[in-house]
Amino acid sequence: MTASAGAAGTAAGAAFVLAVASLTVVGTSTTEALACLPPSVAVSGSVPSSAGLDEAQARNATTIVSEVVQRRVPTRAAVVAIATALQESNLRNLASLAVPDSLSFPNDGVAPGDHDSVGIFQQRAGWGSVQQRMTPTYAAGKFLDELGNIEGWQAIPITVAAQAVQVSAYPDAYAKWEDRAAQIVAGLLGRPTATGAVVAQTVLDAPGLLLLGDDLAKDIRGALPIAYQGGAVTVSVADGRTTAQGLADLQARGTSLPGTLLVSLGGQDGLDSDADVAAFTSRAKKVLEAGGDTRTVYWVTPPRSTRAAAALRALANADDRLQLIDVAAFAVANAGWRGPNGGLTEAGVKGVGKLVRNALAENEEDDPVNAGGAGCADGLGGYSGVPVADCTFTLPRGNPRTCQQAIQWALAQQDGPAQWYRRCLNFVARAYGWSYSGAPAPHHARTFWQVSDHKHPGDLNPPAGALVFWNGGSAGHVALSAGNGMVISNDVRGAGTIALVPMSAITDGWNSPYLGWTDPYFPNGG
């Protein structure tokens, strides 16, 4: 770092003026609007071993993320801060050769030069005393203070945000650390980090949901939403119903099935032999076949049969149509979720119900965009203050949300549950206020692109608010443009999570051919 705090403020303002012109980000300071975060966001995990940090680096990373969470600011601040610290000090609390020997404090080494820069961010004298700058909590707090003064920092590339604070002689150096920083933050927040190779997208569900279950389903039926994706929620439960009986019921219903199946079937406990597991897996596959290619199946893992749960997890990894609600893992982590009679306790109903609602993206309590829930009072998880210029698309049929509202909503999902796995088309439709996109069968992102009358093929500069398409995987991929080559996408930084990423993260990272962009037009959305 090469500037004092005062110089940093002046140069940051100049840098951001340039950003405004290209990013269509306008407005006033967002600092006051940022002090909120969904209550579910906490430092509940650890630095993943794949990040390659030693004990001192991991300790400093944890300090940064803890400071972000304590301040209740959007957690993208943690990604920006850690990427900056990786560039400035390799996440080490470094002193300087210019610091007098008479000062004594814990440190992780000595930086060979750069005047009086010290600490994990290599902050100079204008940022505080040497003792303060060598205290990681103080240093992280000062960085976040300056970041909060950068208008629209949540919606701009990490290089622009970090450089506006640091005023470095190497402004493009921060970008190379973004993936590693996101991995570290996700690990510390207990979020999924693995996405595998190209993520094939699940087909979009038609309206409605059918709960086909047993005695466990009876306990959670009250935790279900009243309607799902614009259709009715139908509950069909019976004591001890087995997978075989449930399969027969599905086959009898035939084409009358709604778009989404929620399965909780009994007769799965005590699967000890290989033959039992093979028979159960075979029936589960037949349930998927009964649902067809245009339906998603959410299956509650049996809490008292580890082998059946493991078989379902393996099947879900191999079949895009199957999504799991892992009650088995919940049961291991939460003692007392069942009562003496085997039914769910009040805490069990609440916990399992939340798992179901998270999977269906219907968890209003922890939804960072729900003004009436336990999240932020501004209703957008702190992102409502992002000054994004509204879009100017002329659409034959308007959307429930404007472009500005859609971008703010999508950004807020970064701090929500990891509930968007293989649901790219549903994500962008939900961003604009629709329950479903209305794309024709097979309801893929690729299908939506093919039938669109508003295509801009090959255009590498999609405006903010546009829908951006790729041709990878079995169904293609779509993300929401934030402008300036950035998109808001599911599954890039972690399975089911949302992140603001450069378009290259999908084109190059997933090796997916770029198609172009369309206006945010949902002629049949509902």
C-alpha positions as a printed NumPy array, in Angstrom:
array([[  0.   ,   0.   ,   0.   ],
       [  1.372,   3.373,  -0.937],
       [ -0.962,   6.067,   0.358],
       [ -1.967,   7.587,   3.67 ],
       [ -5.538,   7.416,   4.924],
       [ -6.207,  10.973,   3.762],
       [ -4.776,  10.352,   0.334],
       [ -6.688,   7.1  ,   0.16 ],
       [ -9.975,   8.916,   0.6  ],
       [ -9.242,  11.408,  -2.19 ],
       [ -7.923,   8.845,  -4.624],
       [-10.742,   6.434,  -3.823],
       [-13.269,   9.07 ,  -4.803],
       [-11.459,   9.689,  -8.08 ],
       [-11.256,   5.983,  -8.819],
       [-14.939,   5.542,  -8.186],
       [-15.941,   8.384, -10.496],
       [-14.368,   6.367, -13.303],
       [-16.226,   3.273, -12.142],
       [-19.564,   5.086, -12.22 ],
       [-19.241,   5.79 , -15.916],
       [-18.797,   2.135, -16.846],
       [-20.857,   0.42 , -14.162],
       [-23.987,   2.58 , -14.187],
       [-23.738,   2.745, -10.409],
       [-25.   ,   6.01 ,  -9.04 ],
       [-26.273,   7.554,  -5.841],
       [-25.129,   8.536,  -2.381],
       [-23.191,   6.825,   0.364],
       [-24.647,   3.506,   1.49 ],
       [-22.912,   3.285,   4.868],
       [-26.054,   3.796,   6.945],
       [-27.974,   1.124,   5.041],
       [-25.388,  -1.599,   5.509],
       [-25.681,  -2.48 ,   9.187],
       [-27.789,  -5.61 ,   8.76 ],
       [-27.346,  -9.278,   7.95 ],
       [-29.643, -12.314,   8.27 ],
       [-29.316, -13.873,  11.74 ],
       [-28.339, -17.233,  10.245],
       [-24.999, -15.845,   9.003],
       [-22.28 , -16.675,  11.543],
       [-18.688, -17.863,  11.783],
       [-19.664, -21.495,  12.191],
       [-17.011, -23.297,  10.156],
       [-13.285, -23.298,   9.548],
       [-10.807, -22.423,   6.831],
       [-10.847, -25.297,   4.316],
       [ -7.57 , -27.163,   4.043],
       [ -7.625, -26.666,   0.27 ],
       [ -7.083, -22.924,   0.857],
       [ -3.508, -23.733,   1.937],
       [ -3.32 , -21.423,   4.971],
       [ -1.128, -22.054,   7.989],
       [ -2.258, -21.395,  11.562],
       [ -1.31 , -17.694,  11.604],
       [ -2.951, -16.973,   8.241],
       [ -6.108, -18.841,   9.222],
       [ -6.276, -16.896,  12.493],
       [ -6.07 , -13.586,  10.632],
       [ -8.69 , -14.675,   8.094],
       [-11.024, -15.668,  10.926],
       [-10.527, -12.258,  12.543],
       [-11.53 , -10.49 ,   9.328],
       [-14.657, -12.586,   8.766],
       [-15.631, -12.269,  12.444],
       [-15.41 ,  -8.487,  12.193],
       [-17.661,  -8.494,   9.118],
       [-20.248, -10.685,  10.845],
       [-20.11 ,  -8.669,  14.054],
       [-20.835,  -5.494,  12.098],
       [-23.69 ,  -7.268,  10.273],
       [-22.549,  -5.981,   6.877],
       [-22.983,  -8.036,   3.683],
       [-20.463, -10.854,   3.633],
       [-19.054,  -9.865,   0.242],
       [-17.115,  -7.379,   2.371],
       [-15.243, -10.372,   3.808],
       [-14.307, -11.598,   0.321],
       [-13.051,  -8.134,  -0.657],
       [-11.109,  -7.765,   2.604],
       [ -9.46 , -11.195,   2.515],
       [ -8.512, -10.859,  -1.171],
       [ -6.925,  -7.514,  -0.272],
       [ -5.056,  -8.968,   2.696],
       [ -3.794, -11.881,   0.591],
       [ -2.309,  -9.404,  -1.877],
       [ -0.912,  -6.962,   0.693],
       [  0.564,  -9.352,   3.274],
       [ -0.352, -12.921,   2.31 ],
       [ -2.721, -12.738,   5.302],
       [  0.156, -12.175,   7.729],
       [  0.401,  -9.514,  10.414],
       [  3.642,  -7.942,   9.195],
       [  5.73 ,  -5.244,  10.813],
       [  8.05 ,  -2.964,   8.814],
       [ 11.78 ,  -2.315,   8.818],
       [ 10.867,   1.32 ,   9.432],
       [  9.163,   0.519,  12.764],
       [ 11.378,   1.426,  15.771],
       [ 12.828,  -1.559,  17.626],
       [ 11.538,  -0.103,  20.89 ],
       [  7.989,  -1.095,  19.948],
       [  7.011,  -4.64 ,  20.823],
       [  3.894,  -6.515,  19.737],
       [  2.969,  -9.952,  18.346],
       [  3.506, -10.249,  14.608],
       [  3.88 , -12.846,  11.881],
       [  7.062, -11.43 ,  10.355],
       [  8.633,  -8.308,   8.905],
       [  7.854,  -6.76 ,   5.527],
       [ 11.051,  -5.655,   3.759],
       [ 10.199,  -2.063,   3.05 ],
       [  7.266,  -0.019,   1.721],
       [  8.003,   2.727,   4.24 ],
       [  5.862,   2.492,   7.383],
       [  3.217,   0.038,   6.11 ],
       [  2.291,  -2.587,   8.719],
       [ -0.331,  -5.174,   9.539],
       [ -2.496,  -7.541,   7.535],
       [ -3.515,  -4.742,   5.135],
       [ -0.119,  -2.962,   5.201],
       [ -1.829,   0.239,   6.316],
       [  0.319,   3.361,   6.625],
       [  0.607,   5.989,   9.351],
       [ -2.62 ,   7.799,   8.52 ],
       [ -4.648,   4.726,   9.463],
       [ -3.637,   4.773,  13.155],
       [ -0.726,   4.09 ,  15.446],
       [  1.637,   1.21 ,  14.786],
       [  0.109,  -0.674,  17.716],
       [ -3.391,  -0.193,  16.299],
       [ -2.481,  -1.175,  12.753],
       [ -0.701,  -4.252,  14.095],
       [ -3.931,  -5.326,  15.85 ],
       [ -5.85 ,  -7.383,  13.248],
       [ -9.293,  -6.542,  14.646],
       [ -8.553,  -2.799,  14.447],
       [ -6.995,  -3.101,  10.991],
       [ -9.968,  -5.061,   9.652],
       [-12.379,  -2.545,  11.152],
       [-10.596,   0.389,   9.517],
       [-10.629,  -1.389,   6.161],
       [-14.381,  -2.02 ,   6.464],
       [-14.979,   1.598,   7.466],
       [-13.305,   2.795,   4.271],
       [-15.003,   0.136,   2.132],
       [-18.419,   1.2  ,   3.443],
       [-17.784,   4.715,   2.148],
       [-17.355,   3.469,  -1.427],
       [-20.678,   3.913,  -3.17 ],
       [-22.052,   0.67 ,  -4.548],
       [-19.083,  -1.455,  -3.464],
       [-21.286,  -4.571,  -3.249],
       [-22.059,  -4.442,  -6.975],
       [-18.653,  -3.622,  -8.475],
       [-15.644,  -5.818,  -9.326],
       [-13.369,  -6.67 ,  -6.429],
       [-10.447,  -4.844,  -8.055],
       [-12.407,  -1.588,  -8.109],
       [-13.659,  -1.977,  -4.533],
       [-10.27 ,  -2.942,  -3.073],
       [ -8.35 ,  -0.346,  -5.051],
       [-10.733,   2.407,  -3.97 ],
       [ -9.707,   1.665,  -0.372],
       [ -6.041,   0.752,  -0.786],
       [ -4.935,   3.024,  -3.67 ],
       [ -2.275,   0.514,  -4.583],
       [  0.434,   0.903,  -7.195],
       [ -0.845,  -2.439,  -8.59 ],
       [ -4.628,  -1.96 ,  -8.86 ],
       [ -5.301,  -5.13 , -10.855],
       [ -3.484,  -7.438,  -8.448],
       [ -6.466,  -8.087,  -6.175],
       [ -8.545,  -9.994,  -8.74 ],
       [ -6.298, -13.058,  -8.74 ],
       [ -7.124, -13.692,  -5.08 ],
       [-10.915, -13.562,  -5.385],
       [-11.532, -17.297,  -5.819],
       [ -9.298, -18.195,  -2.887],
       [-10.85 , -15.481,  -0.72 ],
       [-14.369, -16.683,  -1.55 ],
       [-13.326, -20.233,  -0.646],
       [-11.96 , -19.1  ,   2.724],
       [-15.065, -17.052,   3.55 ],
       [-17.419, -19.853,   2.544],
       [-15.544, -22.296,   4.769],
       [-15.627, -19.986,   7.776],
       [-19.36 , -19.336,   7.299],
       [-20.088, -23.05 ,   6.978],
       [-21.313, -22.754,   3.399],
       [-20.905, -25.336,   0.61 ],
       [-17.743, -24.732,  -1.388],
       [-17.623, -27.604,  -3.895],
       [-19.313, -27.217,  -7.27 ],
       [-17.531, -29.871,  -9.321],
       [-17.163, -29.361, -13.055],
       [-19.876, -27.87 , -15.238],
       [-23.099, -27.865, -13.225],
       [-25.992, -29.135, -15.291],
       [-29.132, -27.171, -14.517],
       [-32.284, -28.81 , -13.241],
       [-35.381, -28.202, -15.318],
       [-37.721, -25.505, -14.064],
       [-40.626, -26.862, -12.065],
       [-44.187, -26.361, -13.178],
       [-46.459, -24.753, -10.547],
       [-47.422, -26.769,  -7.506],
       [-46.   , -29.319,  -5.086],
       [-47.07 , -32.775,  -3.922],
       [-45.925, -34.023,  -0.519],
       [-46.003, -37.805,  -0.642],
       [-45.08 , -39.082,   2.79 ],
       [-45.518, -41.088,   5.93 ],
       [-45.682, -40.293,   9.644],
       [-42.694, -37.914,   9.459],
       [-44.471, -35.964,   6.717],
       [-47.483, -35.541,   8.998],
       [-45.298, -33.671,  11.461],
       [-43.865, -31.258,   8.89 ],
       [-46.965, -30.62 ,   6.768],
       [-47.733, -27.491,   8.785],
       [-44.273, -26.132,   7.941],
       [-44.929, -26.225,   4.203],
       [-45.79 , -23.109,   2.211],
       [-49.454, -22.683,   1.287],
       [-48.579, -22.404,  -2.395],
       [-45.42 , -23.232,  -4.323],
       [-44.313, -21.478,  -7.518],
       [-47.852, -20.298,  -8.165],
       [-49.543, -23.686,  -7.73 ],
       [-51.275, -25.597,  -4.964],
       [-49.456, -27.642,  -2.304],
       [-51.061, -31.087,  -2.054],
       [-50.372, -33.348,   0.919],
       [-50.776, -37.127,   0.695],
       [-49.536, -38.886,   3.844],
       [-50.13 , -42.274,   5.415],
       [-48.674, -44.047,   8.438],
       [-45.686, -46.175,   7.505],
       [-46.088, -45.809,   3.771],
       [-43.155, -47.526,   2.064],
       [-41.224, -46.535,  -1.008],
       [-42.943, -49.272,  -2.987],
       [-46.389, -48.021,  -1.956],
       [-45.415, -44.448,  -2.726],
       [-44.217, -45.485,  -6.177],
       [-47.542, -47.167,  -6.865],
       [-49.377, -43.983,  -5.827],
       [-47.234, -41.865,  -8.168],
       [-47.784, -44.203, -11.089],
       [-51.526, -44.132, -10.485],
       [-51.544, -40.317, -10.574],
       [-49.777, -40.238, -13.918],
       [-49.928, -36.878, -15.68 ],
       [-51.926, -35.284, -12.86 ],
       [-48.741, -34.762, -10.884],
       [-47.776, -31.169, -10.095],
       [-44.336, -29.942, -11.054],
       [-42.489, -30.735,  -7.82 ],
       [-42.489, -33.81 ,  -5.606],
       [-41.541, -33.77 ,  -1.935],
       [-40.97 , -37.342,  -0.795],
       [-40.752, -38.647,   2.78 ],
       [-41.429, -42.37 ,   2.765],
       [-41.209, -44.976,   5.518],
       [-40.086, -48.558,   5.372],
       [-36.501, -47.376,   4.961],
       [-35.122, -48.041,   8.428],
       [-32.909, -51.009,   9.122],
       [-31.523, -51.354,   5.612],
       [-28.532, -53.446,   6.569],
       [-27.846, -55.713,   3.632],
       [-26.52 , -54.835,   0.214],
       [-29.675, -56.353,  -1.263],
       [-31.899, -54.062,   0.832],
       [-29.982, -50.975,  -0.241],
       [-30.031, -52.062,  -3.896],
       [-33.804, -52.604,  -3.782],
       [-34.377, -49.218,  -2.123],
       [-32.167, -47.446,  -4.67 ],
       [-33.989, -49.143,  -7.537],
       [-37.356, -47.946,  -6.209],
       [-36.023, -44.432,  -5.692],
       [-34.926, -44.374,  -9.337],
       [-38.441, -45.448, -10.351],
       [-39.868, -42.55 ,  -8.351],
       [-37.687, -40.205, -10.421],
       [-38.888, -41.896, -13.589],
       [-42.503, -41.465, -12.492],
       [-41.837, -37.78 , -11.99 ],
       [-40.447, -37.466, -15.494],
       [-37.852, -35.112, -16.947],
       [-39.842, -31.949, -16.226],
       [-40.165, -32.413, -12.464],
       [-37.803, -31.986,  -9.549],
       [-37.94 , -34.453,  -6.661],
       [-36.993, -33.279,  -3.165],
       [-36.423, -36.334,  -0.947],
       [-36.179, -36.283,   2.821],
       [-33.301, -38.557,   3.838],
       [-34.487, -41.236,   6.307],
       [-33.167, -40.164,   9.732],
       [-32.677, -43.655,  11.177],
       [-31.065, -45.461,   8.277],
       [-27.579, -44.278,   7.447],
       [-27.271, -46.672,   4.507],
       [-30.501, -45.48 ,   2.891],
       [-29.439, -41.867,   3.392],
       [-26.035, -42.603,   1.842],
       [-27.727, -44.302,  -1.121],
       [-29.907, -41.24 ,  -1.698],
       [-26.892, -38.947,  -1.548],
       [-25.108, -41.04 ,  -4.169],
       [-28.201, -41.016,  -6.375],
       [-28.568, -37.24 ,  -6.029],
       [-24.963, -36.778,  -7.158],
       [-25.735, -38.777, -10.292],
       [-29.2  , -37.447, -11.181],
       [-29.962, -33.748, -11.656],
       [-33.655, -34.237, -10.917],
       [-33.071, -35.335,  -7.313],
       [-32.473, -32.785,  -4.538],
       [-32.086, -33.852,  -0.9  ],
       [-33.478, -32.476,   2.346],
       [-30.926, -34.022,   4.658],
       [-32.904, -34.783,   7.805],
       [-30.477, -37.627,   8.519],
       [-27.62 , -35.143,   8.952],
       [-29.917, -32.851,  10.969],
       [-30.801, -35.727,  13.314],
       [-27.13 , -36.404,  14.028],
       [-26.435, -32.748,  14.834],
       [-29.573, -32.05 ,  16.918],
       [-30.312, -34.157,  19.965],
       [-33.89 , -34.068,  21.18 ],
       [-35.473, -33.442,  17.791],
       [-37.741, -36.46 ,  18.344],
       [-39.956, -37.051,  21.369],
       [-40.417, -40.299,  23.379],
       [-43.219, -41.449,  21.062],
       [-41.039, -41.045,  17.982],
       [-42.766, -37.905,  16.71 ],
       [-41.009, -34.601,  16.175],
       [-40.669, -32.24 ,  19.106],
       [-41.473, -28.565,  18.659],
       [-37.791, -27.882,  18.02 ],
       [-37.707, -30.792,  15.574],
       [-40.666, -29.496,  13.59 ],
       [-39.084, -26.052,  13.433],
       [-35.678, -27.4  ,  12.396],
       [-36.908, -29.878,   9.776],
       [-39.464, -27.359,   8.537],
       [-36.684, -24.852,   7.984],
       [-34.7  , -27.452,   6.012],
       [-37.723, -27.989,   3.763],
       [-38.374, -24.286,   3.271],
       [-34.707, -23.62 ,   2.562],
       [-34.685, -26.309,  -0.118],
       [-37.782, -24.816,  -1.724],
       [-36.481, -21.223,  -1.38 ],
       [-39.506, -20.486,   0.794],
       [-37.788, -19.703,   4.104],
       [-39.252, -16.282,   4.81 ],
       [-37.861, -16.116,   8.343],
       [-34.234, -16.069,   7.232],
       [-34.736, -14.663,   3.736],
       [-32.489, -11.591,   3.522],
       [-35.058,  -9.83 ,   1.341],
       [-38.039, -10.366,   3.614],
       [-38.837,  -7.09 ,   5.354],
       [-41.197,  -8.786,   7.795],
       [-38.799, -11.488,   8.95 ],
       [-35.877, -11.558,  11.308],
       [-33.498, -10.159,   8.717],
       [-32.725,  -6.577,   7.864],
       [-35.289,  -3.85 ,   8.425],
       [-34.703,  -2.435,   4.94 ],
       [-35.895,  -5.715,   3.456],
       [-32.875,  -6.385,   1.288],
       [-30.199,  -7.661,   3.612],
       [-28.271,  -4.414,   3.469],
       [-28.211,  -4.406,  -0.319],
       [-31.139,  -2.031,  -0.794],
       [-28.647,   0.805,  -0.441],
       [-26.694,  -0.306,  -3.517],
       [-27.134,   2.661,  -5.888],
       [-27.653,   0.769,  -9.149],
       [-29.071,   2.818, -12.006],
       [-32.369,   1.375, -13.194],
       [-32.52 ,  -0.272, -16.604],
       [-34.255,   1.031, -19.704],
       [-35.574,  -2.145, -21.344],
       [-38.867,  -1.674, -23.173],
       [-40.781,  -4.888, -22.612],
       [-44.131,  -5.958, -24.098],
       [-44.976,  -7.349, -20.671],
       [-43.493,  -5.708, -17.596],
       [-41.992,  -7.555, -14.629],
       [-43.161,  -7.361, -10.994],
       [-39.7  ,  -5.971, -10.081],
       [-37.696,  -3.317, -11.873],
       [-34.127,  -4.007, -12.98 ],
       [-32.825,  -2.099,  -9.994],
       [-34.96 ,  -4.109,  -7.584],
       [-34.017,  -7.381,  -9.291],
       [-30.294,  -6.668,  -8.962],
       [-30.657,  -5.677,  -5.314],
       [-32.716,  -8.803,  -4.588],
       [-30.205, -11.042,  -6.362],
       [-27.246,  -9.498,  -4.516],
       [-29.025, -10.072,  -1.204],
       [-29.217, -13.819,  -1.89 ],
       [-25.441, -13.963,  -1.347],
       [-26.227, -13.864,   2.358],
       [-29.151, -16.289,   2.193],
       [-29.275, -20.092,   2.491],
       [-27.532, -22.239,  -0.13 ],
       [-30.842, -23.1  ,  -1.784],
       [-30.26 , -22.46 ,  -5.491],
       [-28.392, -25.605,  -6.546],
       [-29.032, -26.21 , -10.265],
       [-31.83 , -23.626, -10.306],
       [-30.419, -20.887, -12.531],
       [-33.548, -20.194, -14.578],
       [-35.738, -20.128, -11.487],
       [-33.228, -17.77 ,  -9.825],
       [-33.356, -15.096, -12.528],
       [-37.143, -15.4  , -12.768],
       [-37.476, -15.014,  -9.009],
       [-35.17 , -11.99 ,  -9.155],
       [-37.732, -10.255, -11.346],
       [-40.6  , -11.285,  -9.085],
       [-41.927, -14.308, -10.976],
       [-42.457, -17.71 ,  -9.324],
       [-41.415, -19.46 , -12.532],
       [-40.066, -18.409, -15.914],
       [-42.749, -19.864, -18.161],
       [-40.152, -21.426, -20.465],
       [-41.566, -24.226, -22.658],
       [-40.61 , -27.868, -22.09 ],
       [-38.046, -29.056, -21.233],
       [-37.89 , -25.772, -19.254],
       [-34.111, -25.346, -19.54 ],
       [-32.067, -22.163, -19.65 ],
       [-31.081, -23.239, -23.161],
       [-34.75 , -23.554, -24.143],
       [-35.488, -20.073, -22.809],
       [-32.651, -18.732, -24.953],
       [-33.831, -20.561, -28.061],
       [-37.401, -19.242, -27.941],
       [-36.534, -15.683, -26.92 ],
       [-37.38 , -12.918, -29.387],
       [-35.091, -10.513, -27.523],
       [-31.68 , -12.151, -28.111],
       [-28.357, -10.349, -28.526],
       [-26.111, -13.241, -29.671],
       [-22.397, -12.976, -28.981],
       [-22.586,  -9.5  , -27.427],
       [-19.973,  -9.551, -24.655],
       [-21.264,  -6.407, -22.946],
       [-24.67 ,  -7.241, -21.452],
       [-26.203,  -4.248, -19.677],
       [-27.121,  -4.407, -16.005],
       [-30.355,  -6.325, -15.555],
       [-29.988,  -8.456, -18.698],
       [-30.224, -12.255, -18.668],
       [-26.862, -13.739, -19.714],
       [-26.685, -17.224, -21.275],
       [-24.14 , -20.021, -21.773],
       [-24.429, -23.34 , -23.578],
       [-22.604, -25.643, -21.139],
       [-23.888, -28.72 , -19.355],
       [-27.033, -30.62 , -20.228],
       [-29.34 , -27.629, -20.015],
       [-27.265, -24.464, -20.399],
       [-26.884, -21.715, -17.825],
       [-28.295, -18.248, -17.219],
       [-27.23 , -15.508, -14.805],
       [-28.277, -11.924, -14.054],
       [-26.012,  -9.17 , -15.355],
       [-24.778,  -6.586, -12.862],
       [-23.021,  -4.646, -15.638],
       [-19.333,  -4.159, -16.404],
       [-18.783,  -7.834, -17.18 ],
       [-20.119,  -9.001, -13.818],
       [-23.025, -11.396, -13.28 ],
       [-24.941, -12.662, -10.253],
       [-25.033, -16.458, -10.532],
       [-25.785, -19.609,  -8.616],
       [-23.356, -22.518,  -8.129],
       [-20.141, -20.737,  -9.196],
       [-18.64 , -20.166,  -5.72 ],
       [-20.411, -23.088,  -4.079],
       [-23.254, -25.537,  -4.599],
       [-26.529, -23.681,  -4.159],
       [-24.908, -20.371,  -3.225],
       [-25.183, -17.033,  -5.038],
       [-22.19 , -14.864,  -5.871],
       [-21.233, -11.796,  -7.868],
       [-18.614, -13.062, -10.345],
       [-16.999, -12.019, -13.63 ],
       [-18.488, -13.608, -16.74 ],
       [-15.162, -15.373, -17.282],
       [-15.831, -17.488, -14.168],
       [-18.485, -19.3  , -16.207],
       [-17.056, -19.04 , -19.725],
       [-13.556, -20.142, -18.72 ],
       [-14.132, -21.707, -15.294],
       [-16.885, -24.019, -16.521],
       [-15.616, -24.127, -20.097],
       [-19.125, -23.15 , -21.251],
       [-19.582, -21.528, -24.683],
       [-21.019, -18.034, -24.368],
       [-24.331, -17.46 , -26.172],
       [-25.17 , -13.817, -25.474],
       [-27.863, -11.989, -23.548],
       [-31.57 , -11.288, -23.682],
       [-33.839,  -8.594, -22.319],
       [-35.389,  -9.65 , -18.976],
       [-38.631, -10.601, -20.715],
       [-40.77 , -13.403, -19.267],
       [-43.805, -13.525, -21.574],
       [-45.251, -16.601, -19.833],
       [-43.828, -16.104, -16.343],
       [-46.205, -16.505, -13.43 ]])
